[in-house]
Amino acid sequence: MGVKNDFPTVKSVLPFRKKRKKSELCDEEKRNNRKHSKLRVTAEHTVSRIKKFGIMGARFRNKLGRYDHASDIVSGLVNFRIMMMRTNGMLL
């Protein structure tokens, strides 16, 4: 796999795939795929929330030296929103 060859020191988790059309995944593989997809969705939603602030995935319209500071602020706001939603019992 490409990830394992490109980054041998990083532990990567890839979903299981069916070998043939007729074969089914065992229950353990299905469970692992569900865990993997839940983590992936959480990560993708977090990245989309950060992108809504317009500093990631778009052209940064400020001094380049301020990018780290701006990204820290945006990440803090996103994390704060997630924490508040979890403490209030709301789903993300």
Backbone atoms as SQL, in Angstrom:
CREATE TABLE atoms (id INTEGER PRIMARY KEY, chain TEXT, resi INTEGER, resn TEXT, atom TEXT, x REAL, y REAL, z REAL);
INSERT INTO atoms VALUES
  (1, 'A', 1, 'MET', 'N', 0.840, -1.173, 0.000),
  (2, 'A', 1, 'MET', 'CA', 0.000, 0.000, 0.000),
  (3, 'A', 1, 'MET', 'C', 0.887, 1.239, 0.000),
  (4, 'A', 2, 'GLY', 'N', 0.400, 2.319, -0.536),
  (5, 'A', 2, 'GLY', 'CA', 1.182, 3.531, -0.667),
  (6, 'A', 2, 'GLY', 'C', 1.508, 4.192, 0.650),
  (7, 'A', 3, 'VAL', 'N', 0.562, 4.240, 1.563),
  (8, 'A', 3, 'VAL', 'CA', 0.791, 4.901, 2.849),
  (9, 'A', 3, 'VAL', 'C', 1.882, 4.176, 3.629),
  (10, 'A', 4, 'LYS', 'N', 1.834, 2.869, 3.642),
  (11, 'A', 4, 'LYS', 'CA', 2.821, 2.093, 4.391),
  (12, 'A', 4, 'LYS', 'C', 4.211, 2.230, 3.796),
  (13, 'A', 5, 'ASN', 'N', 4.307, 2.367, 2.478),
  (14, 'A', 5, 'ASN', 'CA', 5.614, 2.543, 1.840),
  (15, 'A', 5, 'ASN', 'C', 6.138, 3.955, 2.025),
  (16, 'A', 6, 'ASP', 'N', 5.260, 4.951, 1.919),
  (17, 'A', 6, 'ASP', 'CA', 5.684, 6.343, 2.013),
  (18, 'A', 6, 'ASP', 'C', 6.012, 6.767, 3.441),
  (19, 'A', 7, 'PHE', 'N', 5.276, 6.251, 4.405),
  (20, 'A', 7, 'PHE', 'CA', 5.463, 6.619, 5.807),
  (21, 'A', 7, 'PHE', 'C', 5.598, 5.358, 6.661),
  (22, 'A', 8, 'PRO', 'N', 6.746, 4.686, 6.626),
  (23, 'A', 8, 'PRO', 'CA', 6.883, 3.410, 7.332),
  (24, 'A', 8, 'PRO', 'C', 6.856, 3.537, 8.853),
  (25, 'A', 9, 'THR', 'N', 7.200, 4.702, 9.409),
  (26, 'A', 9, 'THR', 'CA', 7.241, 4.841, 10.870),
  (27, 'A', 9, 'THR', 'C', 5.887, 5.218, 11.452),
  (28, 'A', 10, 'VAL', 'N', 4.950, 5.635, 10.612),
  (29, 'A', 10, 'VAL', 'CA', 3.634, 6.053, 11.081),
  (30, 'A', 10, 'VAL', 'C', 2.688, 4.863, 11.043),
  (31, 'A', 11, 'LYS', 'N', 1.964, 4.663, 12.138),
  (32, 'A', 11, 'LYS', 'CA', 0.993, 3.578, 12.188),
  (33, 'A', 11, 'LYS', 'C', -0.275, 4.033, 11.472),
  (34, 'A', 12, 'SER', 'N', -0.606, 3.400, 10.371),
  (35, 'A', 12, 'SER', 'CA', -1.788, 3.787, 9.604),
  (36, 'A', 12, 'SER', 'C', -2.866, 2.714, 9.749),
  (37, 'A', 13, 'VAL', 'N', -4.094, 3.143, 9.675),
  (38, 'A', 13, 'VAL', 'CA', -5.230, 2.237, 9.774),
  (39, 'A', 13, 'VAL', 'C', -6.035, 2.371, 8.496),
  (40, 'A', 14, 'LEU', 'N', -6.161, 1.283, 7.768),
  (41, 'A', 14, 'LEU', 'CA', -6.918, 1.281, 6.531),
  (42, 'A', 14, 'LEU', 'C', -8.120, 0.365, 6.688),
  (43, 'A', 15, 'PRO', 'N', -9.248, 0.705, 6.049),
  (44, 'A', 15, 'PRO', 'CA', -10.423, -0.168, 6.152),
  (45, 'A', 15, 'PRO', 'C', -10.215, -1.479, 5.413),
  (46, 'A', 16, 'PHE', 'N', -10.936, -2.504, 5.845),
  (47, 'A', 16, 'PHE', 'CA', -10.894, -3.795, 5.168),
  (48, 'A', 16, 'PHE', 'C', -11.761, -3.730, 3.924),
  (49, 'A', 17, 'ARG', 'N', -11.353, -4.444, 2.893),
  (50, 'A', 17, 'ARG', 'CA', -12.126, -4.505, 1.656),
  (51, 'A', 17, 'ARG', 'C', -12.439, -5.966, 1.336),
  (52, 'A', 18, 'LYS', 'N', -13.533, -6.169, 0.624),
  (53, 'A', 18, 'LYS', 'CA', -13.885, -7.513, 0.204),
  (54, 'A', 18, 'LYS', 'C', -12.872, -8.014, -0.814),
  (55, 'A', 19, 'LYS', 'N', -12.536, -9.284, -0.732),
  (56, 'A', 19, 'LYS', 'CA', -11.582, -9.878, -1.669),
  (57, 'A', 19, 'LYS', 'C', -12.241, -10.140, -3.022),
  (58, 'A', 20, 'ARG', 'N', -13.433, -10.681, -2.998),
  (59, 'A', 20, 'ARG', 'CA', -14.187, -10.986, -4.207),
  (60, 'A', 20, 'ARG', 'C', -15.638, -10.554, -3.988),
  (61, 'A', 21, 'LYS', 'N', -16.376, -10.488, -5.058),
  (62, 'A', 21, 'LYS', 'CA', -17.770, -10.060, -4.955),
  (63, 'A', 21, 'LYS', 'C', -18.601, -11.015, -4.097),
  (64, 'A', 22, 'LYS', 'N', -18.304, -12.298, -4.166),
  (65, 'A', 22, 'LYS', 'CA', -19.116, -13.283, -3.458),
  (66, 'A', 22, 'LYS', 'C', -18.772, -13.390, -1.975),
  (67, 'A', 23, 'SER', 'N', -17.563, -13.019, -1.596),
  (68, 'A', 23, 'SER', 'CA', -17.172, -13.175, -0.194),
  (69, 'A', 23, 'SER', 'C', -17.652, -11.993, 0.641),
  (70, 'A', 24, 'GLU', 'N', -17.928, -12.267, 1.874),
  (71, 'A', 24, 'GLU', 'CA', -18.372, -11.242, 2.819),
  (72, 'A', 24, 'GLU', 'C', -17.269, -10.984, 3.828),
  (73, 'A', 25, 'LEU', 'N', -17.290, -9.805, 4.423),
  (74, 'A', 25, 'LEU', 'CA', -16.356, -9.497, 5.500),
  (75, 'A', 25, 'LEU', 'C', -16.836, -10.168, 6.776),
  (76, 'A', 26, 'CYS', 'N', -15.895, -10.586, 7.604),
  (77, 'A', 26, 'CYS', 'CA', -16.297, -11.179, 8.881),
  (78, 'A', 26, 'CYS', 'C', -16.766, -10.045, 9.816),
  (79, 'A', 27, 'ASP', 'N', -17.379, -10.430, 10.920),
  (80, 'A', 27, 'ASP', 'CA', -17.941, -9.443, 11.842),
  (81, 'A', 27, 'ASP', 'C', -16.878, -8.513, 12.415),
  (82, 'A', 28, 'GLU', 'N', -15.706, -9.059, 12.705),
  (83, 'A', 28, 'GLU', 'CA', -14.607, -8.234, 13.247),
  (84, 'A', 28, 'GLU', 'C', -14.177, -7.166, 12.242),
  (85, 'A', 29, 'GLU', 'N', -14.082, -7.537, 10.957),
  (86, 'A', 29, 'GLU', 'CA', -13.691, -6.578, 9.936),
  (87, 'A', 29, 'GLU', 'C', -14.761, -5.500, 9.762),
  (88, 'A', 30, 'LYS', 'N', -16.026, -5.900, 9.831),
  (89, 'A', 30, 'LYS', 'CA', -17.111, -4.915, 9.741),
  (90, 'A', 30, 'LYS', 'C', -17.064, -3.944, 10.912),
  (91, 'A', 31, 'ARG', 'N', -16.800, -4.459, 12.123),
  (92, 'A', 31, 'ARG', 'CA', -16.688, -3.598, 13.302),
  (93, 'A', 31, 'ARG', 'C', -15.539, -2.601, 13.151),
  (94, 'A', 32, 'ASN', 'N', -14.409, -3.104, 12.672),
  (95, 'A', 32, 'ASN', 'CA', -13.263, -2.220, 12.461),
  (96, 'A', 32, 'ASN', 'C', -13.553, -1.158, 11.410),
  (97, 'A', 33, 'ASN', 'N', -14.273, -1.523, 10.354),
  (98, 'A', 33, 'ASN', 'CA', -14.639, -0.551, 9.328),
  (99, 'A', 33, 'ASN', 'C', -15.559, 0.527, 9.897),
  (100, 'A', 34, 'ARG', 'N', -16.477, 0.140, 10.761),
  (101, 'A', 34, 'ARG', 'CA', -17.377, 1.128, 11.381),
  (102, 'A', 34, 'ARG', 'C', -16.600, 2.096, 12.266),
  (103, 'A', 35, 'LYS', 'N', -15.666, 1.561, 13.062),
  (104, 'A', 35, 'LYS', 'CA', -14.828, 2.425, 13.907),
  (105, 'A', 35, 'LYS', 'C', -14.028, 3.397, 13.046),
  (106, 'A', 36, 'HIS', 'N', -13.442, 2.861, 11.992),
  (107, 'A', 36, 'HIS', 'CA', -12.630, 3.680, 11.093),
  (108, 'A', 36, 'HIS', 'C', -13.467, 4.785, 10.459),
  (109, 'A', 37, 'SER', 'N', -14.673, 4.452, 10.007),
  (110, 'A', 37, 'SER', 'CA', -15.505, 5.460, 9.351),
  (111, 'A', 37, 'SER', 'C', -15.969, 6.533, 10.333),
  (112, 'A', 38, 'LYS', 'N', -16.232, 6.165, 11.588),
  (113, 'A', 38, 'LYS', 'CA', -16.617, 7.160, 12.594),
  (114, 'A', 38, 'LYS', 'C', -15.484, 8.145, 12.856),
  (115, 'A', 39, 'LEU', 'N', -14.262, 7.630, 12.952),
  (116, 'A', 39, 'LEU', 'CA', -13.111, 8.512, 13.148),
  (117, 'A', 39, 'LEU', 'C', -12.889, 9.405, 11.938),
  (118, 'A', 40, 'ARG', 'N', -13.032, 8.836, 10.745),
  (119, 'A', 40, 'ARG', 'CA', -12.827, 9.611, 9.529),
  (120, 'A', 40, 'ARG', 'C', -13.862, 10.725, 9.393),
  (121, 'A', 41, 'VAL', 'N', -15.108, 10.440, 9.704),
  (122, 'A', 41, 'VAL', 'CA', -16.158, 11.452, 9.610),
  (123, 'A', 41, 'VAL', 'C', -15.900, 12.575, 10.605),
  (124, 'A', 42, 'THR', 'N', -15.481, 12.229, 11.813),
  (125, 'A', 42, 'THR', 'CA', -15.169, 13.253, 12.810),
  (126, 'A', 42, 'THR', 'C', -14.045, 14.160, 12.320),
  (127, 'A', 43, 'ALA', 'N', -13.005, 13.568, 11.755),
  (128, 'A', 43, 'ALA', 'CA', -11.878, 14.353, 11.247),
  (129, 'A', 43, 'ALA', 'C', -12.307, 15.231, 10.072),
  (130, 'A', 44, 'GLU', 'N', -13.108, 14.691, 9.163),
  (131, 'A', 44, 'GLU', 'CA', -13.549, 15.464, 8.006),
  (132, 'A', 44, 'GLU', 'C', -14.460, 16.610, 8.417),
  (133, 'A', 45, 'HIS', 'N', -15.329, 16.404, 9.390),
  (134, 'A', 45, 'HIS', 'CA', -16.195, 17.485, 9.867),
  (135, 'A', 45, 'HIS', 'C', -15.377, 18.586, 10.534),
  (136, 'A', 46, 'THR', 'N', -14.352, 18.197, 11.286),
  (137, 'A', 46, 'THR', 'CA', -13.504, 19.187, 11.945),
  (138, 'A', 46, 'THR', 'C', -12.751, 20.023, 10.915),
  (139, 'A', 47, 'VAL', 'N', -12.213, 19.383, 9.896),
  (140, 'A', 47, 'VAL', 'CA', -11.500, 20.120, 8.848),
  (141, 'A', 47, 'VAL', 'C', -12.456, 21.053, 8.116),
  (142, 'A', 48, 'SER', 'N', -13.684, 20.620, 7.864),
  (143, 'A', 48, 'SER', 'CA', -14.641, 21.492, 7.178),
  (144, 'A', 48, 'SER', 'C', -15.004, 22.702, 8.035),
  (145, 'A', 49, 'ARG', 'N', -15.083, 22.516, 9.352),
  (146, 'A', 49, 'ARG', 'CA', -15.360, 23.656, 10.231),
  (147, 'A', 49, 'ARG', 'C', -14.212, 24.663, 10.202),
  (148, 'A', 50, 'ILE', 'N', -12.983, 24.155, 10.148),
  (149, 'A', 50, 'ILE', 'CA', -11.823, 25.049, 10.081),
  (150, 'A', 50, 'ILE', 'C', -11.802, 25.777, 8.739),
  (151, 'A', 51, 'LYS', 'N', -12.154, 25.085, 7.659),
  (152, 'A', 51, 'LYS', 'CA', -12.154, 25.712, 6.336),
  (153, 'A', 51, 'LYS', 'C', -13.189, 26.822, 6.235),
  (154, 'A', 52, 'LYS', 'N', -14.269, 26.742, 7.002),
  (155, 'A', 52, 'LYS', 'CA', -15.305, 27.779, 6.957),
  (156, 'A', 52, 'LYS', 'C', -14.784, 29.137, 7.411),
  (157, 'A', 53, 'PHE', 'N', -13.708, 29.146, 8.191),
  (158, 'A', 53, 'PHE', 'CA', -13.119, 30.407, 8.633),
  (159, 'A', 53, 'PHE', 'C', -12.271, 31.046, 7.538),
  (160, 'A', 54, 'GLY', 'N', -11.978, 30.328, 6.476),
  (161, 'A', 54, 'GLY', 'CA', -11.290, 30.888, 5.325),
  (162, 'A', 54, 'GLY', 'C', -9.783, 31.008, 5.460),
  (163, 'A', 55, 'ILE', 'N', -9.164, 30.296, 6.392),
  (164, 'A', 55, 'ILE', 'CA', -7.711, 30.371, 6.482),
  (165, 'A', 55, 'ILE', 'C', -7.057, 29.099, 5.967),
  (166, 'A', 56, 'MET', 'N', -7.846, 28.061, 5.774),
  (167, 'A', 56, 'MET', 'CA', -7.286, 26.802, 5.302),
  (168, 'A', 56, 'MET', 'C', -8.023, 26.409, 4.027),
  (169, 'A', 57, 'GLY', 'N', -7.297, 26.004, 3.020),
  (170, 'A', 57, 'GLY', 'CA', -7.928, 25.610, 1.769),
  (171, 'A', 57, 'GLY', 'C', -8.205, 26.784, 0.852),
  (172, 'A', 58, 'ALA', 'N', -7.854, 27.970, 1.267),
  (173, 'A', 58, 'ALA', 'CA', -8.037, 29.162, 0.449),
  (174, 'A', 58, 'ALA', 'C', -6.780, 30.015, 0.582),
  (175, 'A', 59, 'ARG', 'N', -6.731, 31.069, -0.158),
  (176, 'A', 59, 'ARG', 'CA', -5.571, 31.958, -0.075),
  (177, 'A', 59, 'ARG', 'C', -5.654, 32.773, 1.208),
  (178, 'A', 60, 'PHE', 'N', -4.586, 32.734, 1.994),
  (179, 'A', 60, 'PHE', 'CA', -4.540, 33.471, 3.261),
  (180, 'A', 60, 'PHE', 'C', -4.220, 34.920, 2.946),
  (181, 'A', 61, 'ARG', 'N', -5.122, 35.839, 3.293),
  (182, 'A', 61, 'ARG', 'CA', -4.983, 37.250, 2.926),
  (183, 'A', 61, 'ARG', 'C', -4.468, 38.083, 4.082),
  (184, 'A', 62, 'ASN', 'N', -3.348, 37.694, 4.595),
  (185, 'A', 62, 'ASN', 'CA', -2.738, 38.430, 5.682),
  (186, 'A', 62, 'ASN', 'C', -1.236, 38.171, 5.622),
  (187, 'A', 63, 'LYS', 'N', -0.487, 38.736, 6.530),
  (188, 'A', 63, 'LYS', 'CA', 0.945, 38.472, 6.554),
  (189, 'A', 63, 'LYS', 'C', 1.173, 37.002, 6.896),
  (190, 'A', 64, 'LEU', 'N', 2.110, 36.397, 6.217),
  (191, 'A', 64, 'LEU', 'CA', 2.365, 34.969, 6.403),
  (192, 'A', 64, 'LEU', 'C', 2.782, 34.652, 7.837),
  (193, 'A', 65, 'GLY', 'N', 3.448, 35.590, 8.500),
  (194, 'A', 65, 'GLY', 'CA', 3.858, 35.389, 9.889),
  (195, 'A', 65, 'GLY', 'C', 2.691, 35.279, 10.850),
  (196, 'A', 66, 'ARG', 'N', 1.535, 35.751, 10.453),
  (197, 'A', 66, 'ARG', 'CA', 0.343, 35.687, 11.308),
  (198, 'A', 66, 'ARG', 'C', -0.472, 34.419, 11.104),
  (199, 'A', 67, 'TYR', 'N', -0.092, 33.599, 10.124),
  (200, 'A', 67, 'TYR', 'CA', -0.874, 32.404, 9.826),
  (201, 'A', 67, 'TYR', 'C', -0.926, 31.452, 11.013),
  (202, 'A', 68, 'ASP', 'N', 0.205, 31.203, 11.669),
  (203, 'A', 68, 'ASP', 'CA', 0.221, 30.292, 12.815),
  (204, 'A', 68, 'ASP', 'C', -0.693, 30.794, 13.923),
  (205, 'A', 69, 'HIS', 'N', -0.641, 32.092, 14.187),
  (206, 'A', 69, 'HIS', 'CA', -1.478, 32.669, 15.238),
  (207, 'A', 69, 'HIS', 'C', -2.962, 32.550, 14.874),
  (208, 'A', 70, 'ALA', 'N', -3.290, 32.857, 13.609),
  (209, 'A', 70, 'ALA', 'CA', -4.683, 32.767, 13.164),
  (210, 'A', 70, 'ALA', 'C', -5.171, 31.324, 13.199),
  (211, 'A', 71, 'SER', 'N', -4.334, 30.382, 12.781),
  (212, 'A', 71, 'SER', 'CA', -4.764, 28.979, 12.793),
  (213, 'A', 71, 'SER', 'C', -4.935, 28.469, 14.223),
  (214, 'A', 72, 'ASP', 'N', -4.113, 28.950, 15.151),
  (215, 'A', 72, 'ASP', 'CA', -4.294, 28.582, 16.568),
  (216, 'A', 72, 'ASP', 'C', -5.632, 29.084, 17.097),
  (217, 'A', 73, 'ILE', 'N', -5.978, 30.306, 16.752),
  (218, 'A', 73, 'ILE', 'CA', -7.251, 30.888, 17.212),
  (219, 'A', 73, 'ILE', 'C', -8.429, 30.118, 16.630),
  (220, 'A', 74, 'VAL', 'N', -8.382, 29.849, 15.334),
  (221, 'A', 74, 'VAL', 'CA', -9.487, 29.135, 14.682),
  (222, 'A', 74, 'VAL', 'C', -9.612, 27.727, 15.247),
  (223, 'A', 75, 'SER', 'N', -8.490, 27.037, 15.435),
  (224, 'A', 75, 'SER', 'CA', -8.542, 25.683, 15.999),
  (225, 'A', 75, 'SER', 'C', -9.107, 25.705, 17.408),
  (226, 'A', 76, 'GLY', 'N', -8.735, 26.714, 18.187),
  (227, 'A', 76, 'GLY', 'CA', -9.283, 26.849, 19.536),
  (228, 'A', 76, 'GLY', 'C', -10.782, 27.076, 19.525),
  (229, 'A', 77, 'LEU', 'N', -11.253, 27.910, 18.596),
  (230, 'A', 77, 'LEU', 'CA', -12.698, 28.156, 18.499),
  (231, 'A', 77, 'LEU', 'C', -13.451, 26.897, 18.097),
  (232, 'A', 78, 'VAL', 'N', -12.909, 26.161, 17.151),
  (233, 'A', 78, 'VAL', 'CA', -13.557, 24.916, 16.712),
  (234, 'A', 78, 'VAL', 'C', -13.579, 23.907, 17.853),
  (235, 'A', 79, 'ASN', 'N', -12.454, 23.764, 18.567),
  (236, 'A', 79, 'ASN', 'CA', -12.406, 22.835, 19.702),
  (237, 'A', 79, 'ASN', 'C', -13.373, 23.261, 20.801),
  (238, 'A', 80, 'PHE', 'N', -13.461, 24.560, 21.057),
  (239, 'A', 80, 'PHE', 'CA', -14.388, 25.061, 22.080),
  (240, 'A', 80, 'PHE', 'C', -15.829, 24.738, 21.695),
  (241, 'A', 81, 'ARG', 'N', -16.160, 24.915, 20.420),
  (242, 'A', 81, 'ARG', 'CA', -17.515, 24.613, 19.958),
  (243, 'A', 81, 'ARG', 'C', -17.830, 23.125, 20.134),
  (244, 'A', 82, 'ILE', 'N', -16.869, 22.272, 19.802),
  (245, 'A', 82, 'ILE', 'CA', -17.074, 20.832, 19.948),
  (246, 'A', 82, 'ILE', 'C', -17.256, 20.473, 21.425),
  (247, 'A', 83, 'MET', 'N', -16.426, 21.047, 22.302),
  (248, 'A', 83, 'MET', 'CA', -16.547, 20.771, 23.739),
  (249, 'A', 83, 'MET', 'C', -17.897, 21.230, 24.270),
  (250, 'A', 84, 'MET', 'N', -18.360, 22.410, 23.848),
  (251, 'A', 84, 'MET', 'CA', -19.643, 22.914, 24.335),
  (252, 'A', 84, 'MET', 'C', -20.785, 22.049, 23.848),
  (253, 'A', 85, 'MET', 'N', -20.707, 21.571, 22.631),
  (254, 'A', 85, 'MET', 'CA', -21.770, 20.716, 22.105),
  (255, 'A', 85, 'MET', 'C', -21.798, 19.377, 22.845),
  (256, 'A', 86, 'ARG', 'N', -20.639, 18.851, 23.205),
  (257, 'A', 86, 'ARG', 'CA', -20.592, 17.571, 23.921),
  (258, 'A', 86, 'ARG', 'C', -21.084, 17.730, 25.353),
  (259, 'A', 87, 'THR', 'N', -20.771, 18.844, 26.013),
  (260, 'A', 87, 'THR', 'CA', -21.204, 19.024, 27.401),
  (261, 'A', 87, 'THR', 'C', -22.701, 19.290, 27.470),
  (262, 'A', 88, 'ASN', 'N', -23.270, 19.871, 26.409),
  (263, 'A', 88, 'ASN', 'CA', -24.713, 20.132, 26.396),
  (264, 'A', 88, 'ASN', 'C', -25.499, 18.930, 25.911),
  (265, 'A', 89, 'GLY', 'N', -24.816, 17.865, 25.547),
  (266, 'A', 89, 'GLY', 'CA', -25.494, 16.639, 25.130),
  (267, 'A', 89, 'GLY', 'C', -25.976, 16.672, 23.690),
  (268, 'A', 90, 'MET', 'N', -25.505, 17.622, 22.905),
  (269, 'A', 90, 'MET', 'CA', -25.913, 17.706, 21.511),
  (270, 'A', 90, 'MET', 'C', -25.007, 16.821, 20.672),
  (271, 'A', 91, 'LEU', 'N', -25.536, 16.331, 19.570),
  (272, 'A', 91, 'LEU', 'CA', -24.729, 15.558, 18.629),
  (273, 'A', 91, 'LEU', 'C', -23.958, 16.506, 17.734),
  (274, 'A', 92, 'LEU', 'N', -22.814, 16.050, 17.251),
  (275, 'A', 92, 'LEU', 'CA', -22.012, 16.908, 16.366),
  (276, 'A', 92, 'LEU', 'C', -22.535, 16.901, 14.976);
